[in-house]
């Protein structure tokens, strides 16, 4: 049986093949799509431009209806490439609040959660 995913597809110029590549990618590759820019201070400190987002990171929303809001990440959906932030919530008709999904490319990391030693190691690695 042929595999649905191929690494060769990512070099295509066609948008439909690029979308297919992103949608059919396995989770260990989709994790790389969760990258967000670092703030200027963190960029100088760690000498990196972007890092994958993680729960408990403090982020600033750069695009969309919640632009300018700062909050901590509540959860990350790797399968759908979505991030849910504490301050970005919508109110439903019945009055309950639900998190508004935001793409990680529309975020800027202000404060990193470095409680995990492996993450600290990967950030300091060049």
N, CA, C and O atoms as CSV, one atom per row, in Angstrom:
chain,resi,resn,atom,element,x,y,z
A,1,UNK,N,N,0.829,-1.190,0.000
A,1,UNK,CA,C,0.000,0.000,0.000
A,1,UNK,C,C,0.875,1.256,0.000
A,1,UNK,O,O,1.851,1.333,0.746
A,2,UNK,N,N,0.531,2.223,-0.825
A,2,UNK,CA,C,1.295,3.450,-0.912
A,2,UNK,C,C,0.981,4.383,0.248
A,2,UNK,O,O,-0.158,4.457,0.710
A,3,UNK,N,N,1.979,5.078,0.700
A,3,UNK,CA,C,1.799,6.028,1.801
A,3,UNK,C,C,1.069,7.268,1.310
A,3,UNK,O,O,1.248,7.688,0.166
A,4,UNK,N,N,0.247,7.855,2.174
A,4,UNK,CA,C,-0.481,9.066,1.820
A,4,UNK,C,C,0.423,10.291,1.912
A,4,UNK,O,O,0.151,11.312,1.279
A,5,UNK,N,N,1.492,10.196,2.693
A,5,UNK,CA,C,2.372,11.331,2.914
A,5,UNK,C,C,3.716,11.100,2.247
A,5,UNK,O,O,4.268,10.001,2.297
A,6,UNK,N,N,4.231,12.142,1.626
A,6,UNK,CA,C,5.547,12.078,1.009
A,6,UNK,C,C,6.291,13.380,1.277
A,6,UNK,O,O,5.711,14.461,1.168
A,7,UNK,N,N,7.564,13.284,1.625
A,7,UNK,CA,C,8.372,14.474,1.886
A,7,UNK,C,C,8.701,15.231,0.599
A,7,UNK,O,O,9.097,16.395,0.653
A,8,UNK,N,N,8.544,14.591,-0.536
A,8,UNK,CA,C,8.852,15.218,-1.819
A,8,UNK,C,C,7.857,16.310,-2.184
A,8,UNK,O,O,8.183,17.191,-2.980
A,9,UNK,N,N,6.663,16.275,-1.629
A,9,UNK,CA,C,5.613,17.215,-2.005
A,9,UNK,C,C,5.888,18.633,-1.536
A,9,UNK,O,O,5.357,19.579,-2.118
A,10,UNK,N,N,6.689,18.807,-0.518
A,10,UNK,CA,C,6.858,20.149,0.042
A,10,UNK,C,C,7.595,21.105,-0.897
A,10,UNK,O,O,7.563,22.318,-0.689
A,11,UNK,N,N,8.251,20.579,-1.917
A,11,UNK,CA,C,8.997,21.442,-2.832
A,11,UNK,C,C,8.161,21.920,-4.012
A,11,UNK,O,O,8.678,22.607,-4.893
A,12,UNK,N,N,6.898,21.575,-4.045
A,12,UNK,CA,C,6.038,21.962,-5.159
A,12,UNK,C,C,5.641,23.443,-5.066
A,12,UNK,O,O,5.508,23.991,-3.972
A,13,UNK,N,N,5.457,24.077,-6.223
A,13,UNK,CA,C,5.003,25.460,-6.270
A,13,UNK,C,C,3.485,25.547,-6.189
A,13,UNK,O,O,2.936,26.609,-5.895
A,14,UNK,N,N,2.814,24.442,-6.447
A,14,UNK,CA,C,1.351,24.445,-6.487
A,14,UNK,C,C,0.771,24.492,-5.074
A,14,UNK,O,O,1.147,23.706,-4.205
A,15,UNK,N,N,-0.158,25.435,-4.864
A,15,UNK,CA,C,-0.778,25.626,-3.542
A,15,UNK,C,C,-1.512,24.370,-3.091
A,15,UNK,O,O,-1.456,24.018,-1.913
A,16,UNK,N,N,-2.197,23.690,-4.003
A,16,UNK,CA,C,-2.965,22.516,-3.599
A,16,UNK,C,C,-2.059,21.415,-3.061
A,16,UNK,O,O,-2.440,20.689,-2.142
A,17,UNK,N,N,-0.850,21.288,-3.633
A,17,UNK,CA,C,0.084,20.274,-3.150
A,17,UNK,C,C,0.716,20.706,-1.820
A,17,UNK,O,O,1.020,19.869,-0.970
A,18,UNK,N,N,0.909,22.009,-1.652
A,18,UNK,CA,C,1.435,22.510,-0.383
A,18,UNK,C,C,0.426,22.270,0.737
A,18,UNK,O,O,0.795,21.859,1.837
A,19,UNK,N,N,-0.856,22.532,0.447
A,19,UNK,CA,C,-1.920,22.281,1.433
A,19,UNK,C,C,-2.016,20.797,1.753
A,19,UNK,O,O,-2.183,20.418,2.912
A,20,UNK,N,N,-1.911,19.962,0.734
A,20,UNK,CA,C,-1.973,18.509,0.910
A,20,UNK,C,C,-0.821,18.032,1.798
A,20,UNK,O,O,-1.002,17.177,2.665
A,21,UNK,N,N,0.367,18.599,1.565
A,21,UNK,CA,C,1.539,18.251,2.369
A,21,UNK,C,C,1.293,18.568,3.844
A,21,UNK,O,O,1.560,17.742,4.717
A,22,UNK,N,N,0.779,19.779,4.115
A,22,UNK,CA,C,0.537,20.191,5.498
A,22,UNK,C,C,-0.574,19.384,6.155
A,22,UNK,O,O,-0.472,19.042,7.333
A,23,UNK,N,N,-1.636,19.076,5.409
A,23,UNK,CA,C,-2.761,18.337,5.982
A,23,UNK,C,C,-2.434,16.875,6.244
A,23,UNK,O,O,-2.898,16.304,7.231
A,24,UNK,N,N,-1.646,16.270,5.378
A,24,UNK,CA,C,-1.344,14.836,5.507
A,24,UNK,C,C,-0.076,14.553,6.297
A,24,UNK,O,O,0.276,13.390,6.497
A,25,UNK,N,N,0.607,15.577,6.742
A,25,UNK,CA,C,1.862,15.378,7.476
A,25,UNK,C,C,1.614,14.671,8.804
A,25,UNK,O,O,0.615,14.939,9.471
A,26,UNK,N,N,2.523,13.761,9.197
A,26,UNK,CA,C,2.396,13.134,10.509
A,26,UNK,C,C,2.687,14.138,11.624
A,26,UNK,O,O,3.257,15.202,11.381
A,27,UNK,N,N,2.290,13.790,12.842
A,27,UNK,CA,C,2.369,14.732,13.960
A,27,UNK,C,C,3.795,15.192,14.260
A,27,UNK,O,O,3.995,16.341,14.655
A,28,UNK,N,N,4.791,14.319,14.081
A,28,UNK,CA,C,6.159,14.750,14.395
A,28,UNK,C,C,6.649,15.821,13.410
A,28,UNK,O,O,7.560,16.582,13.740
A,29,UNK,N,N,6.068,15.892,12.225
A,29,UNK,CA,C,6.403,16.958,11.283
A,29,UNK,C,C,5.498,18.162,11.514
A,29,UNK,O,O,5.945,19.300,11.373
A,30,UNK,N,N,4.218,17.931,11.871
A,30,UNK,CA,C,3.297,19.034,12.156
A,30,UNK,C,C,3.765,19.860,13.346
A,30,UNK,O,O,3.424,21.038,13.451
A,31,UNK,N,N,4.533,19.264,14.233
A,31,UNK,CA,C,5.075,19.994,15.387
A,31,UNK,C,C,5.951,21.160,14.929
A,31,UNK,O,O,6.013,22.194,15.595
A,32,UNK,N,N,6.623,20.993,13.800
A,32,UNK,CA,C,7.490,22.050,13.277
A,32,UNK,C,C,6.692,23.225,12.726
A,32,UNK,O,O,7.235,24.319,12.579
A,33,UNK,N,N,5.415,23.019,12.420
A,33,UNK,CA,C,4.555,24.099,11.925
A,33,UNK,C,C,4.087,25.008,13.058
A,33,UNK,O,O,3.445,26.025,12.796
A,34,UNK,N,N,4.393,24.666,14.309
A,34,UNK,CA,C,3.924,25.421,15.468
A,34,UNK,C,C,4.894,26.528,15.893
A,34,UNK,O,O,4.809,27.032,17.013
A,35,UNK,N,N,5.802,26.901,15.013
A,35,UNK,CA,C,6.795,27.910,15.348
A,35,UNK,C,C,6.210,29.307,15.429
A,35,UNK,O,O,5.371,29.688,14.613
A,36,UNK,N,N,6.662,30.075,16.431
A,36,UNK,CA,C,6.255,31.473,16.592
A,36,UNK,C,C,7.507,32.309,16.839
A,36,UNK,O,O,8.486,31.826,17.409
A,37,UNK,N,N,7.466,33.563,16.404
A,37,UNK,CA,C,8.604,34.457,16.574
A,37,UNK,C,C,8.839,34.773,18.046
A,37,UNK,O,O,7.913,34.788,18.857
A,38,UNK,N,N,10.100,35.023,18.364
A,38,UNK,CA,C,10.481,35.449,19.712
A,38,UNK,C,C,10.521,36.974,19.760
A,38,UNK,O,O,10.719,37.622,18.733
A,39,UNK,N,N,10.335,37.546,20.945
A,39,UNK,CA,C,10.450,38.992,21.109
A,39,UNK,C,C,11.913,39.401,20.922
A,39,UNK,O,O,12.804,38.551,20.925
A,40,UNK,N,N,12.154,40.692,20.761
A,40,UNK,CA,C,13.514,41.174,20.479
A,40,UNK,C,C,14.495,40.813,21.588
A,40,UNK,O,O,15.645,40.464,21.322
A,41,UNK,N,N,14.027,40.901,22.847
A,41,UNK,CA,C,14.905,40.582,23.979
A,41,UNK,C,C,15.287,39.096,23.968
A,41,UNK,O,O,16.452,38.747,24.159
A,42,UNK,N,N,14.289,38.220,23.740
A,42,UNK,CA,C,14.559,36.787,23.706
A,42,UNK,C,C,15.387,36.408,22.490
A,42,UNK,O,O,16.186,35.473,22.544
A,43,UNK,N,N,15.199,37.127,21.398
A,43,UNK,CA,C,15.958,36.854,20.179
A,43,UNK,C,C,17.436,37.120,20.404
A,43,UNK,O,O,18.284,36.357,19.942
A,44,UNK,N,N,17.754,38.207,21.117
A,44,UNK,CA,C,19.150,38.524,21.417
A,44,UNK,C,C,19.732,37.530,22.422
A,44,UNK,O,O,20.886,37.119,22.306
A,45,UNK,N,N,18.919,37.150,23.409
A,45,UNK,CA,C,19.376,36.268,24.476
A,45,UNK,C,C,19.702,34.866,23.968
A,45,UNK,O,O,20.743,34.307,24.313
A,46,UNK,N,N,18.808,34.291,23.139
A,46,UNK,CA,C,18.980,32.910,22.691
A,46,UNK,C,C,19.514,32.792,21.272
A,46,UNK,O,O,19.788,31.686,20.805
A,47,UNK,N,N,19.667,33.924,20.577
A,47,UNK,CA,C,20.194,33.949,19.221
A,47,UNK,C,C,19.386,33.047,18.271
A,47,UNK,O,O,19.942,32.329,17.440
A,48,UNK,N,N,18.067,33.111,18.425
A,48,UNK,CA,C,17.131,32.375,17.563
A,48,UNK,C,C,15.981,33.294,17.206
A,48,UNK,O,O,15.620,34.179,17.982
A,49,UNK,N,N,15.401,33.084,16.026
A,49,UNK,CA,C,14.284,33.905,15.584
A,49,UNK,C,C,12.954,33.331,16.034
A,49,UNK,O,O,12.084,34.064,16.504
A,50,UNK,N,N,12.791,32.007,15.890
A,50,UNK,CA,C,11.511,31.378,16.205
A,50,UNK,C,C,11.704,30.064,16.953
A,50,UNK,O,O,12.722,29.387,16.815
A,51,UNK,N,N,10.685,29.725,17.753
A,51,UNK,CA,C,10.687,28.502,18.561
A,51,UNK,C,C,9.260,27.954,18.551
A,51,UNK,O,O,8.311,28.739,18.561
A,52,UNK,N,N,9.080,26.627,18.531
A,52,UNK,CA,C,7.714,26.090,18.622
A,52,UNK,C,C,7.048,26.475,19.945
A,52,UNK,O,O,7.680,26.438,21.001
A,53,UNK,N,N,5.769,26.845,19.874
A,53,UNK,CA,C,5.043,27.243,21.077
A,53,UNK,C,C,4.744,26.035,21.945
A,53,UNK,O,O,4.707,24.896,21.480
A,54,UNK,N,N,4.533,26.321,23.219
A,54,UNK,CA,C,4.234,25.268,24.186
A,54,UNK,C,C,3.308,25.830,25.256
A,54,UNK,O,O,3.248,27.040,25.473
A,55,UNK,N,N,2.594,24.941,25.913
A,55,UNK,CA,C,1.691,25.327,26.983
A,55,UNK,C,C,2.462,26.103,28.057
A,55,UNK,O,O,3.606,25.769,28.366
A,56,UNK,N,N,1.841,27.124,28.616
A,56,UNK,CA,C,2.373,28.005,29.663
A,56,UNK,C,C,3.348,29.059,29.159
A,56,UNK,O,O,3.907,29.797,29.971
A,57,UNK,N,N,3.577,29.162,27.839
A,57,UNK,CA,C,4.360,30.270,27.293
A,57,UNK,C,C,3.503,31.532,27.340
A,57,UNK,O,O,2.287,31.470,27.159
A,58,UNK,N,N,4.134,32.666,27.582
A,58,UNK,CA,C,3.408,33.928,27.552
A,58,UNK,C,C,3.594,34.524,26.158
A,58,UNK,O,O,4.719,34.710,25.694
A,59,UNK,N,N,2.465,34.821,25.495
A,59,UNK,CA,C,2.519,35.287,24.113
A,59,UNK,C,C,1.717,36.573,23.922
A,59,UNK,O,O,0.822,36.900,24.702
A,60,UNK,N,N,2.073,37.290,22.851
A,60,UNK,CA,C,1.326,38.468,22.441
A,60,UNK,C,C,0.714,38.158,21.085
A,60,UNK,O,O,1.395,37.645,20.197
A,61,UNK,N,N,-0.570,38.469,20.921
A,61,UNK,CA,C,-1.260,38.211,19.668
A,61,UNK,C,C,-0.979,39.383,18.727
A,61,UNK,O,O,-1.206,40.541,19.077
A,62,UNK,N,N,-0.479,39.064,17.521
A,62,UNK,CA,C,-0.049,40.088,16.576
A,62,UNK,C,C,-1.076,40.364,15.481
A,62,UNK,O,O,-1.050,41.441,14.885
A,63,UNK,N,N,-1.974,39.428,15.200
A,63,UNK,CA,C,-2.946,39.568,14.120
A,63,UNK,C,C,-4.327,39.118,14.576
A,63,UNK,O,O,-4.458,38.342,15.523
A,64,UNK,N,N,-5.342,39.606,13.901
A,64,UNK,CA,C,-6.706,39.154,14.165
A,64,UNK,C,C,-7.464,40.067,15.114
A,64,UNK,O,O,-6.997,41.151,15.465
A,65,UNK,N,N,-8.637,39.614,15.522
A,65,UNK,CA,C,-9.508,40.451,16.351
A,65,UNK,C,C,-8.987,40.648,17.769
A,65,UNK,O,O,-9.421,41.574,18.455
A,66,UNK,N,N,-8.068,39.803,18.226
A,66,UNK,CA,C,-7.492,39.931,19.572
A,66,UNK,C,C,-6.089,40.527,19.529
A,66,UNK,O,O,-5.295,40.311,20.445
A,67,UNK,N,N,-5.782,41.270,18.482
A,67,UNK,CA,C,-4.469,41.873,18.295
A,67,UNK,C,C,-4.093,42.745,19.500
A,67,UNK,O,O,-4.883,43.573,19.952
A,68,UNK,N,N,-2.872,42.541,20.010
A,68,UNK,CA,C,-2.391,43.323,21.137
A,68,UNK,C,C,-2.597,42.659,22.490
A,68,UNK,O,O,-1.977,43.066,23.473
A,69,UNK,N,N,-3.457,41.641,22.564
A,69,UNK,CA,C,-3.702,40.953,23.826
A,69,UNK,C,C,-2.484,40.108,24.209
A,69,UNK,O,O,-1.817,39.527,23.353
A,70,UNK,N,N,-2.217,40.056,25.497
A,70,UNK,CA,C,-1.128,39.248,26.032
A,70,UNK,C,C,-1.724,38.231,26.981
A,70,UNK,O,O,-2.554,38.573,27.823
A,71,UNK,N,N,-1.304,36.972,26.850
A,71,UNK,CA,C,-1.828,35.938,27.728
A,71,UNK,C,C,-0.994,34.671,27.653
A,71,UNK,O,O,-0.110,34.530,26.809
A,72,UNK,N,N,-1.302,33.756,28.561
A,72,UNK,CA,C,-0.599,32.474,28.590
A,72,UNK,C,C,-1.337,31.454,27.735
A,72,UNK,O,O,-2.560,31.501,27.607
A,73,UNK,N,N,-0.579,30.537,27.156
A,73,UNK,CA,C,-1.164,29.495,26.319
A,73,UNK,C,C,-1.793,28.439,27.225
A,73,UNK,O,O,-1.135,27.892,28.109
A,74,UNK,N,N,-3.074,28.160,26.991
A,74,UNK,CA,C,-3.800,27.147,27.757
A,74,UNK,C,C,-3.578,25.757,27.169
A,74,UNK,O,O,-3.299,24.806,27.898
A,75,UNK,N,N,-3.704,25.642,25.845
A,75,UNK,CA,C,-3.480,24.350,25.198
A,75,UNK,C,C,-3.060,24.559,23.753
A,75,UNK,O,O,-3.279,25.622,23.172
A,76,UNK,N,N,-2.448,23.515,23.181
A,76,UNK,CA,C,-1.979,23.531,21.802
A,76,UNK,C,C,-2.532,22.299,21.098
A,76,UNK,O,O,-2.383,21.180,21.589
A,77,UNK,N,N,-3.171,22.502,19.950
A,77,UNK,CA,C,-3.680,21.399,19.147
A,77,UNK,C,C,-2.729,21.210,17.971
A,77,UNK,O,O,-2.763,21.968,17.001
A,78,UNK,N,N,-1.876,20.184,18.069
A,78,UNK,CA,C,-0.864,19.946,17.045
A,78,UNK,C,C,-1.512,19.466,15.748
A,78,UNK,O,O,-1.072,19.830,14.658
A,79,UNK,N,N,-2.552,18.654,15.868
A,79,UNK,CA,C,-3.212,18.096,14.685
A,79,UNK,C,C,-3.802,19.183,13.793
A,79,UNK,O,O,-3.690,19.106,12.569
A,80,UNK,N,N,-4.429,20.197,14.394
A,80,UNK,CA,C,-5.077,21.261,13.630
A,80,UNK,C,C,-4.241,22.542,13.558
A,80,UNK,O,O,-4.690,23.532,12.981
A,81,UNK,N,N,-3.047,22.540,14.127
A,81,UNK,CA,C,-2.153,23.703,14.184
A,81,UNK,C,C,-2.873,24.906,14.777
A,81,UNK,O,O,-2.941,25.968,14.159
A,82,UNK,N,N,-3.411,24.729,15.986
A,82,UNK,CA,C,-4.136,25.782,16.676
A,82,UNK,C,C,-3.588,25.970,18.090
A,82,UNK,O,O,-3.142,25.022,18.737
A,83,UNK,N,N,-3.636,27.216,18.547
A,83,UNK,CA,C,-3.204,27.552,19.897
A,83,UNK,C,C,-4.363,28.252,20.587
A,83,UNK,O,O,-5.038,29.090,19.988
A,84,UNK,N,N,-4.594,27.902,21.864
A,84,UNK,CA,C,-5.673,28.511,22.641
A,84,UNK,C,C,-5.053,29.310,23.780
A,84,UNK,O,O,-4.275,28.784,24.576
A,85,UNK,N,N,-5.413,30.597,23.844
A,85,UNK,CA,C,-4.827,31.523,24.818
A,85,UNK,C,C,-5.878,31.959,25.825
A,85,UNK,O,O,-7.043,32.148,25.476
A,86,UNK,N,N,-5.465,32.116,27.065
A,86,UNK,CA,C,-6.378,32.425,28.171
A,86,UNK,C,C,-7.229,33.677,27.923
A,86,UNK,O,O,-8.429,33.663,28.197
A,87,UNK,N,N,-6.636,34.745,27.417
A,87,UNK,CA,C,-7.374,36.004,27.249
A,87,UNK,C,C,-8.188,36.085,25.956
A,87,UNK,O,O,-9.020,36.981,25.811
A,88,UNK,N,N,-7.967,35.180,25.030
A,88,UNK,CA,C,-8.696,35.198,23.758
A,88,UNK,C,C,-9.861,34.214,23.842
A,88,UNK,O,O,-9.718,33.037,23.512
A,89,UNK,N,N,-11.015,34.714,24.289
A,89,UNK,CA,C,-12.198,33.865,24.450
A,89,UNK,C,C,-13.388,34.505,23.770
A,89,UNK,O,O,-13.500,35.729,23.714
A,90,UNK,N,N,-14.284,33.666,23.248
A,90,UNK,CA,C,-15.529,34.150,22.671
A,90,UNK,C,C,-16.680,33.711,23.562
A,90,UNK,O,O,-16.605,32.675,24.223
A,91,UNK,N,N,-17.742,34.503,23.577
A,91,UNK,CA,C,-18.921,34.162,24.362
A,91,UNK,C,C,-19.970,33.573,23.434
A,91,UNK,O,O,-20.324,34.177,22.421
A,92,UNK,N,N,-20.462,32.397,23.780
A,92,UNK,CA,C,-21.492,31.735,22.972
A,92,UNK,C,C,-22.863,32.302,23.312
A,92,UNK,O,O,-23.007,33.089,24.248
A,93,UNK,N,N,-23.869,31.895,22.542
A,93,UNK,CA,C,-25.228,32.396,22.764
A,93,UNK,C,C,-25.769,32.003,24.130
A,93,UNK,O,O,-26.525,32.755,24.743
A,94,UNK,N,N,-25.379,30.816,24.608
A,94,UNK,CA,C,-25.889,30.367,25.909
A,94,UNK,C,C,-25.129,30.983,27.090
A,94,UNK,O,O,-25.447,30.698,28.245
A,95,UNK,N,N,-24.124,31.829,26.805
A,95,UNK,CA,C,-23.409,32.536,27.864
A,95,UNK,C,C,-22.085,31.911,28.254
A,95,UNK,O,O,-21.304,32.535,28.972
A,96,UNK,N,N,-21.810,30.698,27.801
A,96,UNK,CA,C,-20.544,30.052,28.139
A,96,UNK,C,C,-19.416,30.632,27.287
A,96,UNK,O,O,-19.641,31.131,26.184
A,97,UNK,N,N,-18.214,30.557,27.818
A,97,UNK,CA,C,-17.053,31.066,27.098
A,97,UNK,C,C,-16.255,29.897,26.533
A,97,UNK,O,O,-16.137,28.843,27.157
A,98,UNK,N,N,-15.711,30.108,25.339
A,98,UNK,CA,C,-14.853,29.095,24.732
A,98,UNK,C,C,-13.621,29.782,24.162
A,98,UNK,O,O,-13.673,30.950,23.777
A,99,UNK,N,N,-12.511,29.046,24.111
A,99,UNK,CA,C,-11.268,29.609,23.599
A,99,UNK,C,C,-11.344,29.805,22.096
A,99,UNK,O,O,-11.939,29.000,21.378
A,100,UNK,N,N,-10.733,30.887,21.630
A,100,UNK,CA,C,-10.695,31.216,20.211
A,100,UNK,C,C,-9.402,30.644,19.632
A,100,UNK,O,O,-8.322,30.976,20.121
A,101,UNK,N,N,-9.481,29.788,18.596
A,101,UNK,CA,C,-8.255,29.196,18.043
A,101,UNK,C,C,-7.440,30.219,17.246
A,101,UNK,O,O,-7.986,30.963,16.432
A,102,UNK,N,N,-6.136,30.245,17.490
A,102,UNK,CA,C,-5.239,31.174,16.813
A,102,UNK,C,C,-4.070,30.387,16.226
A,102,UNK,O,O,-3.539,29.477,16.863
A,103,UNK,N,N,-3.679,30.744,15.015
A,103,UNK,CA,C,-2.541,30.096,14.368
A,103,UNK,C,C,-1.249,30.616,15.007
A,103,UNK,O,O,-1.139,31.814,15.267
A,104,UNK,N,N,-0.269,29.737,15.266
A,104,UNK,CA,C,0.960,30.171,15.946
A,104,UNK,C,C,1.780,31.214,15.184
A,104,UNK,O,O,2.569,31.933,15.797
A,105,UNK,N,N,1.612,31.311,13.870
A,105,UNK,CA,C,2.359,32.323,13.110
A,105,UNK,C,C,1.873,33.732,13.430
A,105,UNK,O,O,2.562,34.705,13.121
A,106,UNK,N,N,0.700,33.858,14.044
A,106,UNK,CA,C,0.145,35.158,14.414
A,106,UNK,C,C,0.486,35.545,15.854
A,106,UNK,O,O,-0.103,36.476,16.404
A,107,UNK,N,N,1.423,34.839,16.456
A,107,UNK,CA,C,1.803,35.089,17.845
A,107,UNK,C,C,3.265,35.492,17.940
A,107,UNK,O,O,4.064,35.206,17.049
A,108,UNK,N,N,3.605,36.171,19.055
A,108,UNK,CA,C,4.990,36.467,19.371
A,108,UNK,C,C,5.232,36.040,20.811
A,108,UNK,O,O,4.514,36.461,21.717
A,109,UNK,N,N,6.224,35.220,21.019
A,109,UNK,CA,C,6.529,34.720,22.360
A,109,UNK,C,C,7.256,35.802,23.140
A,109,UNK,O,O,8.288,36.318,22.710
A,110,UNK,N,N,6.686,36.138,24.312
A,110,UNK,CA,C,7.266,37.167,25.179
A,110,UNK,C,C,8.071,36.523,26.304
A,110,UNK,O,O,9.125,37.019,26.700
A,111,UNK,N,N,7.546,35.403,26.809
A,111,UNK,CA,C,8.178,34.720,27.940
A,111,UNK,C,C,8.095,33.220,27.707
A,111,UNK,O,O,7.015,32.684,27.457
A,112,UNK,N,N,9.238,32.539,27.789
A,112,UNK,CA,C,9.284,31.094,27.560
A,112,UNK,C,C,9.098,30.323,28.858
A,112,UNK,O,O,9.539,30.760,29.921
A,113,UNK,N,N,8.439,29.169,28.762
A,113,UNK,CA,C,8.326,28.252,29.900
A,113,UNK,C,C,9.494,27.282,29.815
A,113,UNK,O,O,9.498,26.384,28.973
A,114,UNK,N,N,10.488,27.461,30.686
A,114,UNK,CA,C,11.703,26.655,30.632
A,114,UNK,C,C,11.767,25.630,31.757
A,114,UNK,O,O,12.855,25.268,32.207
A,115,UNK,N,N,10.602,25.159,32.216
A,115,UNK,CA,C,10.587,24.148,33.267
A,115,UNK,C,C,11.078,22.797,32.753
A,115,UNK,O,O,11.531,21.964,33.538
A,116,UNK,N,N,10.990,22.573,31.434
A,116,UNK,CA,C,11.461,21.336,30.827
A,116,UNK,C,C,12.926,21.517,30.407
A,116,UNK,O,O,13.252,22.430,29.648
A,117,UNK,N,N,13.802,20.641,30.908
A,117,UNK,CA,C,15.232,20.764,30.626
A,117,UNK,C,C,15.552,20.478,29.161
A,117,UNK,O,O,16.487,21.057,28.607
A,118,UNK,N,N,14.784,19.591,28.532
A,118,UNK,CA,C,15.016,19.270,27.121
A,118,UNK,C,C,14.745,20.471,26.228
A,118,UNK,O,O,15.451,20.695,25.244
A,119,UNK,N,N,13.717,21.243,26.574
A,119,UNK,CA,C,13.394,22.422,25.778
A,119,UNK,C,C,14.488,23.468,25.907
A,119,UNK,O,O,14.885,24.080,24.915
A,120,UNK,N,N,14.977,23.676,27.120
A,120,UNK,CA,C,16.059,24.628,27.349
A,120,UNK,C,C,17.292,24.229,26.555
A,120,UNK,O,O,17.979,25.078,25.986
A,121,UNK,N,N,17.565,22.939,26.522
A,121,UNK,CA,C,18.714,22.418,25.781
A,121,UNK,C,C,18.553,22.666,24.278
A,121,UNK,O,O,19.506,23.047,23.599
A,122,UNK,N,N,17.333,22.445,23.767
A,122,UNK,CA,C,17.105,22.628,22.332
A,122,UNK,C,C,17.135,24.103,21.930
A,122,UNK,O,O,17.503,24.429,20.802
A,123,UNK,N,N,16.755,24.985,22.836
A,123,UNK,CA,C,16.786,26.416,22.540
A,123,UNK,C,C,18.223,26.938,22.527
A,123,UNK,O,O,18.581,27.768,21.691
A,124,UNK,N,N,19.023,26.458,23.437
A,124,UNK,CA,C,20.425,26.915,23.503
A,124,UNK,C,C,21.288,26.293,22.425
A,124,UNK,O,O,22.364,26.808,22.119
A,125,UNK,N,N,20.828,25.183,21.841
A,125,UNK,CA,C,21.566,24.522,20.771
A,125,UNK,C,C,21.532,25.374,19.506
A,125,UNK,O,O,20.523,26.022,19.226
A,126,UNK,N,N,22.611,25.381,18.747
A,126,UNK,CA,C,22.647,26.203,17.534
A,126,UNK,C,C,22.468,25.361,16.319
A,126,UNK,O,O,22.470,25.880,15.203
